Amino acid sequence: MNKTTENGFSSGMSYEDWFNLGKSDAWAGKPKVPPEQNSQAASMYDLGYSEGEITHPPTQTRKINQ
């Protein structure tokens, strides 16, 4: 999943980077903003965003009832 995007803007971001950005945006409660110039990168961003909506960020702590 490390293939670099091949858009005209040479963002240098891999598809995995887009996936992680989407997940991070979901965790931060940011609006979904996939890249418009690259459909594959946009798809990876959407996948990450969707996964981020259903999982908790790694920095979020959960209270344990004792």
All heavy atoms as a GROMACS GRO file, in nm:
protein
  516
    1MET      N    1   0.083  -0.120   0.000
    1MET     CA    2   0.000   0.000   0.000
    1MET      C    3   0.087   0.126   0.000
    1MET      O    4   0.039   0.234   0.021
    1MET     CB    5  -0.092  -0.003   0.123
    1MET     CG    6  -0.206   0.091   0.110
    1MET     SD    7  -0.351   0.064   0.212
    1MET     CE    8  -0.295   0.044   0.375
    2ASN      N    9   0.214   0.114  -0.028
    2ASN     CA   10   0.304   0.228  -0.025
    2ASN      C   11   0.320   0.296  -0.159
    2ASN      O   12   0.406   0.381  -0.174
    2ASN     CB   13   0.442   0.186   0.026
    2ASN     CG   14   0.439   0.155   0.173
    2ASN    OD1   15   0.360   0.212   0.246
    2ASN    ND2   16   0.525   0.065   0.216
    3LYS      N   17   0.240   0.260  -0.257
    3LYS     CA   18   0.253   0.321  -0.389
    3LYS      C   19   0.229   0.472  -0.379
    3LYS      O   20   0.133   0.517  -0.319
    3LYS     CB   21   0.152   0.259  -0.485
    3LYS     CG   22   0.166   0.312  -0.626
    3LYS     CD   23   0.069   0.244  -0.720
    3LYS     CE   24   0.081   0.305  -0.858
    3LYS     NZ   25  -0.018   0.253  -0.949
    4THR      N   26   0.319   0.547  -0.439
    4THR     CA   27   0.306   0.693  -0.437
    4THR      C   28   0.203   0.736  -0.538
    4THR      O   29   0.194   0.680  -0.647
    4THR     CB   30   0.442   0.760  -0.470
    4THR    OG1   31   0.537   0.714  -0.374
    4THR    CG2   32   0.432   0.910  -0.465
    5THR      N   33   0.124   0.836  -0.503
    5THR     CA   34   0.022   0.885  -0.596
    5THR      C   35   0.089   0.945  -0.718
    5THR      O   36   0.199   0.997  -0.712
    5THR     CB   37  -0.067   0.990  -0.528
    5THR    OG1   38   0.015   1.099  -0.486
    5THR    CG2   39  -0.141   0.933  -0.411
    6GLU      N   40   0.019   0.936  -0.829
    6GLU     CA   41   0.072   0.986  -0.955
    6GLU      C   42  -0.016   1.097  -1.010
    6GLU      O   43  -0.062   1.092  -1.121
    6GLU     CB   44   0.085   0.872  -1.056
    6GLU     CG   45   0.180   0.764  -1.010
    6GLU     CD   46   0.182   0.646  -1.104
    6GLU    OE1   47   0.114   0.650  -1.209
    6GLU    OE2   48   0.251   0.548  -1.072
    7ASN      N   49  -0.041   1.198  -0.928
    7ASN     CA   50  -0.122   1.308  -0.976
    7ASN      C   51  -0.034   1.418  -1.031
    7ASN      O   52   0.087   1.417  -1.015
    7ASN     CB   53  -0.216   1.361  -0.866
    7ASN     CG   54  -0.141   1.413  -0.746
    7ASN    OD1   55  -0.024   1.448  -0.755
    7ASN    ND2   56  -0.207   1.418  -0.633
    8GLY      N   57  -0.093   1.513  -1.096
    8GLY     CA   58  -0.018   1.621  -1.157
    8GLY      C   59   0.046   1.716  -1.059
    8GLY      O   60   0.130   1.797  -1.095
    9PHE      N   61   0.011   1.707  -0.933
    9PHE     CA   62   0.062   1.800  -0.834
    9PHE      C   63   0.182   1.743  -0.758
    9PHE      O   64   0.240   1.812  -0.676
    9PHE     CB   65  -0.049   1.840  -0.736
    9PHE     CG   66  -0.158   1.916  -0.805
    9PHE    CD1   67  -0.272   1.851  -0.850
    9PHE    CD2   68  -0.146   2.052  -0.826
    9PHE    CE1   69  -0.372   1.920  -0.914
    9PHE    CE2   70  -0.246   2.121  -0.891
    9PHE     CZ   71  -0.359   2.056  -0.935
   10SER      N   72   0.218   1.617  -0.783
   10SER     CA   73   0.334   1.554  -0.720
   10SER      C   74   0.334   1.577  -0.570
   10SER      O   75   0.430   1.629  -0.514
   10SER     CB   76   0.463   1.606  -0.783
   10SER     OG   77   0.466   1.577  -0.920
   11SER      N   78   0.227   1.538  -0.505
   11SER     CA   79   0.215   1.560  -0.361
   11SER      C   80   0.318   1.480  -0.283
   11SER      O   81   0.352   1.516  -0.172
   11SER     CB   82   0.074   1.525  -0.314
   11SER     OG   83   0.054   1.386  -0.323
   12GLY      N   84   0.367   1.371  -0.341
   12GLY     CA   85   0.464   1.288  -0.271
   12GLY      C   86   0.403   1.202  -0.163
   12GLY      O   87   0.474   1.133  -0.093
   13MET      N   88   0.272   1.203  -0.148
   13MET     CA   89   0.205   1.122  -0.047
   13MET      C   90   0.171   0.986  -0.105
   13MET      O   91   0.122   0.976  -0.217
   13MET     CB   92   0.078   1.190   0.003
   13MET     CG   93   0.105   1.313   0.086
   13MET     SD   94  -0.046   1.394   0.144
   13MET     CE   95  -0.112   1.274   0.256
   14SER      N   96   0.198   0.881  -0.028
   14SER     CA   97   0.162   0.747  -0.072
   14SER      C   98   0.014   0.724  -0.042
   14SER      O   99  -0.049   0.802   0.031
   14SER     CB  100   0.247   0.642   0.003
   14SER     OG  101   0.211   0.639   0.140
   15TYR      N  102  -0.040   0.616  -0.094
   15TYR     CA  103  -0.179   0.583  -0.066
   15TYR      C  104  -0.198   0.555   0.083
   15TYR      O  105  -0.300   0.588   0.140
   15TYR     CB  106  -0.225   0.465  -0.151
   15TYR     CG  107  -0.231   0.497  -0.299
   15TYR    CD1  108  -0.188   0.405  -0.393
   15TYR    CD2  109  -0.278   0.619  -0.344
   15TYR    CE1  110  -0.193   0.434  -0.528
   15TYR    CE2  111  -0.284   0.649  -0.478
   15TYR     CZ  112  -0.240   0.556  -0.570
   15TYR     OH  113  -0.245   0.585  -0.702
   16GLU      N  114  -0.096   0.496   0.144
   16GLU     CA  115  -0.102   0.471   0.288
   16GLU      C  116  -0.108   0.603   0.366
   16GLU      O  117  -0.179   0.615   0.466
   16GLU     CB  118   0.017   0.389   0.334
   16GLU     CG  119   0.011   0.350   0.479
   16GLU     CD  120   0.122   0.255   0.519
   16GLU    OE1  121   0.210   0.224   0.438
   16GLU    OE2  122   0.120   0.211   0.635
   17ASP      N  123  -0.034   0.704   0.318
   17ASP     CA  124  -0.040   0.837   0.381
   17ASP      C  125  -0.181   0.894   0.374
   17ASP      O  126  -0.229   0.952   0.471
   17ASP     CB  127   0.057   0.935   0.313
   17ASP     CG  128   0.203   0.900   0.336
   17ASP    OD1  129   0.234   0.830   0.434
   17ASP    OD2  130   0.286   0.942   0.252
   18TRP      N  131  -0.247   0.879   0.259
   18TRP     CA  132  -0.383   0.929   0.244
   18TRP      C  133  -0.478   0.855   0.337
   18TRP      O  134  -0.567   0.914   0.398
   18TRP     CB  135  -0.430   0.918   0.099
   18TRP     CG  136  -0.372   1.025   0.012
   18TRP    CD1  137  -0.280   1.008  -0.087
   18TRP    CD2  138  -0.401   1.165   0.017
   18TRP    NE1  139  -0.251   1.130  -0.143
   18TRP    CE2  140  -0.324   1.227  -0.082
   18TRP    CE3  141  -0.485   1.243   0.096
   18TRP    CZ2  142  -0.328   1.365  -0.103
   18TRP    CZ3  143  -0.489   1.380   0.074
   18TRP    CH2  144  -0.412   1.440  -0.024
   19PHE      N  145  -0.459   0.723   0.348
   19PHE     CA  146  -0.541   0.643   0.438
   19PHE      C  147  -0.526   0.693   0.582
   19PHE      O  148  -0.624   0.715   0.652
   19PHE     CB  149  -0.499   0.495   0.427
   19PHE     CG  150  -0.574   0.404   0.519
   19PHE    CD1  151  -0.698   0.354   0.483
   19PHE    CD2  152  -0.521   0.366   0.641
   19PHE    CE1  153  -0.769   0.268   0.567
   19PHE    CE2  154  -0.590   0.281   0.726
   19PHE     CZ  155  -0.714   0.232   0.690
   20ASN      N  156  -0.401   0.712   0.624
   20ASN     CA  157  -0.374   0.758   0.760
   20ASN      C  158  -0.425   0.899   0.784
   20ASN      O  159  -0.474   0.930   0.893
   20ASN     CB  160  -0.225   0.749   0.791
   20ASN     CG  161  -0.176   0.606   0.801
   20ASN    OD1  162  -0.251   0.516   0.836
   20ASN    ND2  163  -0.051   0.584   0.767
   21LEU      N  164  -0.417   0.984   0.684
   21LEU     CA  165  -0.470   1.121   0.697
   21LEU      C  166  -0.621   1.118   0.714
   21LEU      O  167  -0.676   1.191   0.797
   21LEU     CB  168  -0.432   1.205   0.574
   21LEU     CG  169  -0.482   1.349   0.575
   21LEU    CD1  170  -0.425   1.426   0.694
   21LEU    CD2  171  -0.446   1.418   0.445
   22GLY      N  172  -0.688   1.033   0.637
   22GLY     CA  173  -0.833   1.021   0.651
   22GLY      C  174  -0.872   0.974   0.790
   22GLY      O  175  -0.964   1.028   0.853
   23LYS      N  176  -0.799   0.876   0.841
   23LYS     CA  177  -0.828   0.824   0.975
   23LYS      C  178  -0.802   0.933   1.080
   23LYS      O  179  -0.882   0.952   1.170
   23LYS     CB  180  -0.740   0.702   1.002
   23LYS     CG  181  -0.780   0.627   1.127
   23LYS     CD  182  -0.685   0.514   1.163
   23LYS     CE  183  -0.684   0.404   1.063
   23LYS     NZ  184  -0.606   0.288   1.111
   24SER      N  185  -0.694   1.004   1.065
   24SER     CA  186  -0.659   1.112   1.158
   24SER      C  187  -0.764   1.223   1.157
   24SER      O  188  -0.802   1.275   1.262
   24SER     CB  189  -0.522   1.168   1.122
   24SER     OG  190  -0.488   1.276   1.204
   25ASP      N  191  -0.810   1.260   1.038
   25ASP     CA  192  -0.914   1.363   1.027
   25ASP      C  193  -1.043   1.320   1.096
   25ASP      O  194  -1.108   1.400   1.164
   25ASP     CB  195  -0.943   1.397   0.881
   25ASP     CG  196  -0.834   1.484   0.818
   25ASP    OD1  197  -0.743   1.528   0.890
   25ASP    OD2  198  -0.843   1.507   0.696
   26ALA      N  199  -1.078   1.192   1.082
   26ALA     CA  200  -1.200   1.142   1.147
   26ALA      C  201  -1.185   1.147   1.298
   26ALA      O  202  -1.276   1.190   1.369
   26ALA     CB  203  -1.229   0.998   1.102
   27TRP      N  204  -1.069   1.105   1.348
   27TRP     CA  205  -1.044   1.108   1.492
   27TRP      C  206  -1.049   1.251   1.547
   27TRP      O  207  -1.092   1.273   1.659
   27TRP     CB  208  -0.909   1.047   1.524
   27TRP     CG  209  -0.904   0.898   1.511
   27TRP    CD1  210  -1.010   0.812   1.510
   27TRP    CD2  211  -0.788   0.818   1.497
   27TRP    NE1  212  -0.966   0.682   1.497
   27TRP    CE2  213  -0.830   0.683   1.488
   27TRP    CE3  214  -0.652   0.846   1.490
   27TRP    CZ2  215  -0.741   0.577   1.476
   27TRP    CZ3  216  -0.564   0.741   1.477
   27TRP    CH2  217  -0.607   0.609   1.469
   28ALA      N  218  -1.003   1.347   1.466
   28ALA     CA  219  -1.000   1.486   1.511
   28ALA      C  220  -1.135   1.556   1.493
   28ALA      O  221  -1.150   1.671   1.531
   28ALA     CB  222  -0.892   1.562   1.435
   29GLY      N  223  -1.231   1.486   1.431
   29GLY     CA  224  -1.363   1.545   1.409
   29GLY      C  225  -1.365   1.646   1.296
   29GLY      O  226  -1.456   1.728   1.287
   30LYS      N  227  -1.265   1.640   1.209
   30LYS     CA  228  -1.258   1.732   1.094
   30LYS      C  229  -1.352   1.683   0.984
   30LYS      O  230  -1.380   1.564   0.974
   30LYS     CB  231  -1.116   1.737   1.039
   30LYS     CG  232  -1.016   1.797   1.135
   30LYS     CD  233  -0.878   1.799   1.074
   30LYS     CE  234  -0.775   1.856   1.169
   30LYS     NZ  235  -0.639   1.853   1.110
   31PRO      N  236  -1.397   1.775   0.898
   31PRO     CA  237  -1.481   1.732   0.786
   31PRO      C  238  -1.400   1.648   0.687
   31PRO      O  239  -1.278   1.664   0.677
   31PRO     CB  240  -1.527   1.864   0.722
   31PRO     CG  241  -1.429   1.965   0.768
   31PRO     CD  242  -1.377   1.919   0.902
   32LYS      N  243  -1.468   1.559   0.617
   32LYS     CA  244  -1.402   1.474   0.518
   32LYS      C  245  -1.366   1.556   0.395
   32LYS      O  246  -1.452   1.616   0.332
   32LYS     CB  247  -1.494   1.359   0.479
   32LYS     CG  248  -1.424   1.255   0.395
   32LYS     CD  249  -1.510   1.145   0.338
   32LYS     CE  250  -1.619   1.091   0.420
   32LYS     NZ  251  -1.688   0.978   0.356
   33VAL      N  252  -1.235   1.560   0.361
   33VAL     CA  253  -1.188   1.637   0.246
   33VAL      C  254  -1.087   1.552   0.168
   33VAL      O  255  -0.967   1.570   0.180
   33VAL     CB  256  -1.121   1.770   0.290
   33VAL    CG1  257  -1.084   1.854   0.168
   33VAL    CG2  258  -1.210   1.849   0.383
   34PRO      N  259  -1.137   1.458   0.086
   34PRO     CA  260  -1.045   1.376   0.007
   34PRO      C  261  -0.984   1.457  -0.107
   34PRO      O  262  -1.040   1.558  -0.149
   34PRO     CB  263  -1.135   1.265  -0.048
   34PRO     CG  264  -1.271   1.324  -0.049
   34PRO     CD  265  -1.276   1.422   0.065
   35PRO      N  266  -0.868   1.415  -0.158
   35PRO     CA  267  -0.807   1.486  -0.270
   35PRO      C  268  -0.894   1.475  -0.395
   35PRO      O  269  -0.952   1.369  -0.420
   35PRO     CB  270  -0.673   1.415  -0.290
   35PRO     CG  271  -0.695   1.279  -0.233
   35PRO     CD  272  -0.793   1.297  -0.120
   36GLU      N  273  -0.905   1.581  -0.469
   36GLU     CA  274  -0.990   1.581  -0.588
   36GLU      C  275  -0.917   1.537  -0.714
   36GLU      O  276  -0.979   1.493  -0.809
   36GLU     CB  277  -1.047   1.722  -0.610
   36GLU     CG  278  -1.138   1.768  -0.499
   36GLU     CD  279  -1.189   1.909  -0.520
   36GLU    OE1  280  -1.160   1.968  -0.626
   36GLU    OE2  281  -1.257   1.961  -0.430
   37GLN      N  282  -0.785   1.547  -0.715
   37GLN     CA  283  -0.709   1.522  -0.837
   37GLN      C  284  -0.676   1.375  -0.859
   37GLN      O  285  -0.634   1.338  -0.967
   37GLN     CB  286  -0.576   1.600  -0.835
   37GLN     CG  287  -0.592   1.750  -0.834
   37GLN     CD  288  -0.620   1.803  -0.693
   37GLN    OE1  289  -0.597   1.735  -0.594
   37GLN    NE2  290  -0.672   1.924  -0.685
   38ASN      N  291  -0.692   1.291  -0.759
   38ASN     CA  292  -0.651   1.151  -0.771
   38ASN      C  293  -0.757   1.061  -0.710
   38ASN      O  294  -0.775   1.058  -0.588
   38ASN     CB  295  -0.515   1.132  -0.701
   38ASN     CG  296  -0.458   0.994  -0.720
   38ASN    OD1  297  -0.526   0.895  -0.696
   38ASN    ND2  298  -0.334   0.987  -0.761
   39SER      N  299  -0.826   0.987  -0.794
   39SER     CA  300  -0.938   0.905  -0.745
   39SER      C  301  -0.891   0.793  -0.653
   39SER      O  302  -0.959   0.759  -0.557
   39SER     CB  303  -1.018   0.850  -0.862
   39SER     OG  304  -0.938   0.766  -0.943
   40GLN      N  305  -0.774   0.734  -0.680
   40GLN     CA  306  -0.724   0.626  -0.593
   40GLN      C  307  -0.688   0.681  -0.456
   40GLN      O  308  -0.721   0.621  -0.353
   40GLN     CB  309  -0.602   0.558  -0.657
   40GLN     CG  310  -0.547   0.443  -0.574
   40GLN     CD  311  -0.642   0.324  -0.563
   40GLN    OE1  312  -0.721   0.298  -0.653
   40GLN    NE2  313  -0.634   0.254  -0.452
   41ALA      N  314  -0.622   0.796  -0.451
   41ALA     CA  315  -0.586   0.859  -0.323
   41ALA      C  316  -0.713   0.898  -0.248
   41ALA      O  317  -0.722   0.882  -0.126
   41ALA     CB  318  -0.497   0.981  -0.346
   42ALA      N  319  -0.813   0.948  -0.320
   42ALA     CA  320  -0.941   0.985  -0.258
   42ALA      C  321  -1.009   0.862  -0.198
   42ALA      O  322  -1.066   0.868  -0.089
   42ALA     CB  323  -1.032   1.053  -0.360
   43SER      N  324  -1.001   0.750  -0.268
   43SER     CA  325  -1.059   0.627  -0.219
   43SER      C  326  -0.989   0.580  -0.092
   43SER      O  327  -1.054   0.539   0.005
   43SER     CB  328  -1.049   0.520  -0.327
   43SER     OG  329  -1.103   0.399  -0.284
   44MET      N  330  -0.858   0.589  -0.089
   44MET     CA  331  -0.782   0.550   0.030
   44MET      C  332  -0.815   0.642   0.148
   44MET      O  333  -0.829   0.597   0.262
   44MET     CB  334  -0.632   0.551   0.002
   44MET     CG  335  -0.588   0.447  -0.099
   44MET     SD  336  -0.638   0.279  -0.059
   44MET     CE  337  -0.542   0.250   0.088
   45TYR      N  338  -0.829   0.773   0.120
   45TYR     CA  339  -0.865   0.869   0.224
   45TYR      C  340  -1.002   0.834   0.281
   45TYR      O  341  -1.020   0.832   0.402
   45TYR     CB  342  -0.865   1.011   0.165
   45TYR     CG  343  -0.906   1.117   0.264
   45TYR    CD1  344  -0.811   1.182   0.342
   45TYR    CD2  345  -1.040   1.152   0.281
   45TYR    CE1  346  -0.848   1.279   0.434
   45TYR    CE2  347  -1.078   1.249   0.373
   45TYR     CZ  348  -0.981   1.313   0.448
   45TYR     OH  349  -1.019   1.408   0.540
   46ASP      N  350  -1.097   0.805   0.192
   46ASP     CA  351  -1.233   0.769   0.237
   46ASP      C  352  -1.232   0.643   0.323
   46ASP      O  353  -1.302   0.636   0.424
   46ASP     CB  354  -1.326   0.748   0.117
   46ASP     CG  355  -1.368   0.878   0.051
   46ASP    OD1  356  -1.359   0.984   0.115
   46ASP    OD2  357  -1.410   0.872  -0.066
   47LEU      N  358  -1.151   0.544   0.284
   47LEU     CA  359  -1.141   0.422   0.364
   47LEU      C  360  -1.086   0.452   0.503
   47LEU      O  361  -1.137   0.403   0.603
   47LEU     CB  362  -1.049   0.320   0.294
   47LEU     CG  363  -1.109   0.243   0.178
   47LEU    CD1  364  -1.001   0.162   0.108
   47LEU    CD2  365  -1.220   0.152   0.225
   48GLY      N  366  -0.982   0.534   0.508
   48GLY     CA  367  -0.924   0.571   0.636
   48GLY      C  368  -1.021   0.649   0.721
   48GLY      O  369  -1.032   0.628   0.842
   49TYR      N  370  -1.094   0.741   0.658
   49TYR     CA  371  -1.190   0.822   0.732
   49TYR      C  372  -1.300   0.734   0.790
   49TYR      O  373  -1.338   0.748   0.906
   49TYR     CB  374  -1.250   0.929   0.639
   49TYR     CG  375  -1.318   1.042   0.713
   49TYR    CD1  376  -1.248   1.158   0.744
   49TYR    CD2  377  -1.451   1.033   0.753
   49TYR    CE1  378  -1.309   1.263   0.812
   49TYR    CE2  379  -1.512   1.136   0.821
   49TYR     CZ  380  -1.442   1.251   0.850
   49TYR     OH  381  -1.502   1.355   0.918
   50SER      N  382  -1.348   0.640   0.709
   50SER     CA  383  -1.452   0.549   0.756
   50SER      C  384  -1.403   0.463   0.872
   50SER      O  385  -1.474   0.444   0.971
   50SER     CB  386  -1.498   0.458   0.642
   50SER     OG  387  -1.559   0.534   0.541
   51GLU      N  388  -1.280   0.414   0.862
   51GLU     CA  389  -1.226   0.333   0.971
   51GLU      C  390  -1.206   0.419   1.096
   51GLU      O  391  -1.231   0.375   1.207
   51GLU     CB  392  -1.093   0.270   0.930
   51GLU     CG  393  -1.038   0.179   1.038
   51GLU     CD  394  -0.915   0.102   0.995
   51GLU    OE1  395  -0.916   0.046   0.884
   51GLU    OE2  396  -0.820   0.097   1.072
   52GLY      N  397  -1.162   0.542   1.078
   52GLY     CA  398  -1.142   0.632   1.191
   52GLY      C  399  -1.271   0.663   1.264
   52GLY      O  400  -1.270   0.685   1.385
   53GLU      N  401  -1.382   0.664   1.190
   53GLU     CA  402  -1.511   0.692   1.253
   53GLU      C  403  -1.557   0.577   1.343
   53GLU      O  404  -1.631   0.600   1.438
   53GLU     CB  405  -1.618   0.718   1.146
   53GLU     CG  406  -1.603   0.852   1.077
   53GLU     CD  407  -1.712   0.876   0.974
   53GLU    OE1  408  -1.752   0.781   0.903
   53GLU    OE2  409  -1.756   0.991   0.964
   54ILE      N  410  -1.511   0.455   1.314
   54ILE     CA  411  -1.559   0.342   1.392
   54ILE      C  412  -1.457   0.293   1.495
   54ILE      O  413  -1.488   0.207   1.576
   54ILE     CB  414  -1.601   0.224   1.301
   54ILE    CG1  415  -1.486   0.176   1.216
   54ILE    CG2  416  -1.720   0.261   1.218
   54ILE    CD1  417  -1.516   0.049   1.137
   55THR      N  418  -1.336   0.347   1.493
   55THR     CA  419  -1.236   0.310   1.591
   55THR      C  420  -1.195   0.433   1.671
   55THR      O  421  -1.219   0.546   1.630
   55THR     CB  422  -1.110   0.249   1.526
   55THR    OG1  423  -1.052   0.345   1.438
   55THR    CG2  424  -1.143   0.122   1.450
   56HIS      N  425  -1.132   0.410   1.784
   56HIS     CA  426  -1.090   0.520   1.870
   56HIS      C  427  -0.944   0.556   1.840
   56HIS      O  428  -0.864   0.468   1.811
   56HIS     CB  429  -1.104   0.480   2.016
   56HIS     CG  430  -1.246   0.448   2.053
   56HIS    ND1  431  -1.341   0.546   2.070
   56HIS    CD2  432  -1.308   0.331   2.074
   56HIS    CE1  433  -1.456   0.489   2.101
   56HIS    NE2  434  -1.440   0.358   2.104
   57PRO      N  435  -0.908   0.682   1.851
   57PRO     CA  436  -0.769   0.720   1.830
   57PRO      C  437  -0.678   0.655   1.934
   57PRO      O  438  -0.722   0.628   2.046
   57PRO     CB  439  -0.769   0.872   1.844
   57PRO     CG  440  -0.900   0.909   1.902
   57PRO     CD  441  -0.994   0.795   1.883
   58PRO      N  442  -0.555   0.628   1.898
   58PRO     CA  443  -0.465   0.560   1.991
   58PRO      C  444  -0.435   0.642   2.116
   58PRO      O  445  -0.395   0.587   2.218
   58PRO     CB  446  -0.339   0.536   1.908
   58PRO     CG  447  -0.347   0.634   1.796
   58PRO     CD  448  -0.492   0.657   1.772
   59THR      N  449  -0.454   0.772   2.113
   59THR     CA  450  -0.425   0.856   2.228
   59THR      C  451  -0.543   0.868   2.322
   59THR      O  452  -0.530   0.923   2.430
   59THR     CB  453  -0.384   0.997   2.182
   59THR    OG1  454  -0.488   1.053   2.102
   59THR    CG2  455  -0.254   0.994   2.104
   60GLN      N  456  -0.658   0.819   2.280
   60GLN     CA  457  -0.777   0.828   2.364
   60GLN      C  458  -0.770   0.722   2.473
   60GLN      O  459  -0.744   0.605   2.447
   60GLN     CB  460  -0.903   0.807   2.280
   60GLN     CG  461  -1.030   0.828   2.359
   60GLN     CD  462  -1.152   0.813   2.268
   60GLN    OE1  463  -1.156   0.723   2.185
   60GLN    NE2  464  -1.248   0.900   2.284
   61THR      N  465  -0.789   0.764   2.596
   61THR     CA  466  -0.785   0.670   2.708
   61THR      C  467  -0.927   0.631   2.746
   61THR      O  468  -1.019   0.711   2.738
   61THR     CB  469  -0.714   0.729   2.829
   61THR    OG1  470  -0.780   0.851   2.867
   61THR    CG2  471  -0.569   0.758   2.798
   62ARG      N  472  -0.940   0.509   2.787
   62ARG     CA  473  -1.069   0.458   2.830
   62ARG      C  474  -1.065   0.438   2.981
   62ARG      O  475  -0.966   0.390   3.035
   62ARG     CB  476  -1.100   0.326   2.761
   62ARG     CG  477  -1.116   0.341   2.613
   62ARG     CD  478  -1.150   0.208   2.550
   62ARG     NE  479  -1.160   0.223   2.407
   62ARG     CZ  480  -1.145   0.124   2.321
   62ARG    NH1  481  -1.121   0.003   2.364
   62ARG    NH2  482  -1.155   0.146   2.191
   63LYS      N  483  -1.172   0.472   3.048
   63LYS     CA  484  -1.180   0.452   3.192
   63LYS      C  485  -1.216   0.306   3.220
   63LYS      O  486  -1.303   0.248   3.155
   63LYS     CB  487  -1.286   0.543   3.253
   63LYS     CG  488  -1.248   0.687   3.250
   63LYS     CD  489  -1.354   0.770   3.321
   63LYS     CE  490  -1.315   0.917   3.321
   63LYS     NZ  491  -1.416   0.998   3.390
   64ILE      N  492  -1.146   0.249   3.314
   64ILE     CA  493  -1.174   0.112   3.353
   64ILE      C  494  -1.244   0.116   3.488
   64ILE      O  495  -1.193   0.173   3.584
   64ILE     CB  496  -1.044   0.030   3.362
   64ILE    CG1  497  -0.975   0.025   3.227
   64ILE    CG2  498  -1.074  -0.110   3.416
   64ILE    CD1  499  -0.839  -0.041   3.229
   65ASN      N  500  -1.361   0.060   3.493
   65ASN     CA  501  -1.438   0.057   3.618
   65ASN      C  502  -1.380  -0.049   3.710
   65ASN      O  503  -1.364  -0.165   3.672
   65ASN     CB  504  -1.585   0.026   3.591
   65ASN     CG  505  -1.651   0.138   3.513
   65ASN    OD1  506  -1.611   0.253   3.526
   65ASN    ND2  507  -1.753   0.105   3.437
   66GLN      N  508  -1.349  -0.008   3.831
   66GLN     CA  509  -1.293  -0.103   3.927
   66GLN      C  510  -1.383  -0.116   4.045
   66GLN      O  511  -1.443  -0.030   4.091
   66GLN     CB  512  -1.154  -0.059   3.971
   66GLN     CG  513  -1.056  -0.064   3.859
   66GLN     CD  514  -0.915  -0.024   3.906
   66GLN    OE1  515  -0.898   0.029   4.015
   66GLN    NE2  516  -0.818  -0.050   3.824
   0.00000   0.00000   0.00000
